[in-house]
Amino acid sequence: MSTARKLHRALAWTAAVTAVVWATSGAFHPLITAIGPKPVAFQPPATSFEAAALPAPAVLLATAGISEASQLRYVAVDGRPALQVQPAGRGERVYLDAASGAPLADADRTRAIALARHYSGRADAAVAETRLVEHFERDYPWINRLLPVWAVRFAGDDAVTVFVDTGSDRLGTMSDASKRLWQGLFQTLHTLSFIEVPYLRVIAITVLTGTLLLTAGFGARLLLSRGGRQPVRRWHRRIAWAAVLPALLFPATGLFKLLVGQLPSAPLPVPPTLAAAALTAVPFTEADGAIREAVAVPVIGGAPVWRVVAPRGEVLNLWLAEADGTAIHGDDEALARRIASGALGKPVSEALTLVSAFDRDYGFANKRLPVWRTTADDGSGWYFETRSGVVAAKVGGPDGALDRAQALVFNLLHKGHVLDPLGVTPNQRNIVMSALAASVVLAALFGIALRRRRAARTPEHAA
């Protein structure tokens, strides 16, 4: 007991400052979501064009001098069909009139502004700035996943900025001046983002977290002893009973997530680029009527497939890119099976599962929905998006078991989802977790007060 008390006091200052900074900044996280601007729409705008007899994509791309593309799809621009192209190695997309092949000037930026107005509801607000974001940054961190995106900032004191992906018409995220302030504080204080040397940041967090864990552990041992007579000491002990568990779990789960994130992992398979010369067929006929989009979906190890979608979202048909106009027999699941077979390197014949909502295994951070799931031979779950051909996620398996474990532990204990079976709402969960964080702060503050009193008495005792 004496050793525990000495070590608890020796580490107290560092642990207390760490606890106050991290617990307080951790409470910022739900605040960031609560105070940030909210979208008024959650689905892309309903646009469409009338199918017509058009030149083959290969002809249009050759005229534009494009030999390879990362993405390719037919979309509506002012009600007319246009070929949207992301040339390989470039972020900004090019738009070609689908009938004449003429380039549409500034079309990607114009589309980004229209999407930003759609999602934010700011139909008449003046646009202060637009810029193409090709790398994750402080205002658009990695958690948003989608790249490249356009950042559209509207005029006004709140400086609302909408990040949109014109390649899928998706909303990346929204922010304003207040959200950026709190998000910046969270990144600085909670993740120590100002330390730009990666391993130095990890070492600093590990040392601080270790100090906090040791102090909390020794404090837990001291709770078994009799309490002191001083009011400050009594309150420190009373609050410590509530704070000891979160003081152990919050840093432990956060450190677990950080360290697992440093482990090397095999990158997910990346869809191949599209060879312009192979795109010799238009994937629809005049009889198809109204079309929302027709996307050339790249398939690893196989020919790309055109996925043609009606205005209400149903898949009209699937066409092989090099085919002469004959539709593939099958539906969206058949396309998902082709993508899965290419990614896994073997035929996938069993039925796939459609995932249309985020869950514990395939969380919100993955961004893409709907996706199709299959299980690999090693037990890992693979998720595929037919709209883009992207491998959206891989969960579990021998090389992913640790990552899955940290995600489960972090979500349950660090973010408080262990409370979900009790029927609590997200706001109620945030209140509970903030209260637990507050108990850690209070215990630390009373601990600092005790140390200050002890330090003030030391010269008298020494004399």
Buried (B, 14 or more C-beta within 10 A) or exposed (E): EEEBBEBBBEBBBBBBBBBBBBBBBBBBBBBBEEEBBEEEEEEBEEBBBEBBEBBEBBBBBBBBEBBBBBBBBBBBBEEBBBBBBBBBEBBBBBBBBBBEBBBBEEBBBBBBBBBBBBBBEBEEBEBEEBEBBEEEEEBBBEEBBBBBBBBBBBEEEEBBBBBBBBBBBBBBBBBBEBBBBBBBBBBBBBBBBEBEEEEEBBEEBEEBBBBBBBBBBBBBBBEEEEEEEEEBBEBBBBBBEBBBBBBBBBBBBBBBBBBBEEEEEEEEBEBBBBBBEBBBBBBBEEEBEEBBBBBBBBBBEEEBBBBBBBBEEEBBBBBBBBBEEEBBEBEBBBBBBBBBBBBBEEEBEEEBEEBEEBEEBBEEEBBBBBBBBBBBEEEBBBBBBBBBBBBBBBBBBEBBBBBBEBBEBBBBBBBBBEBBEEEBEEEEBBBBBBEBBBBBBBBBBBBBBBBEEEEEEEEEEEE
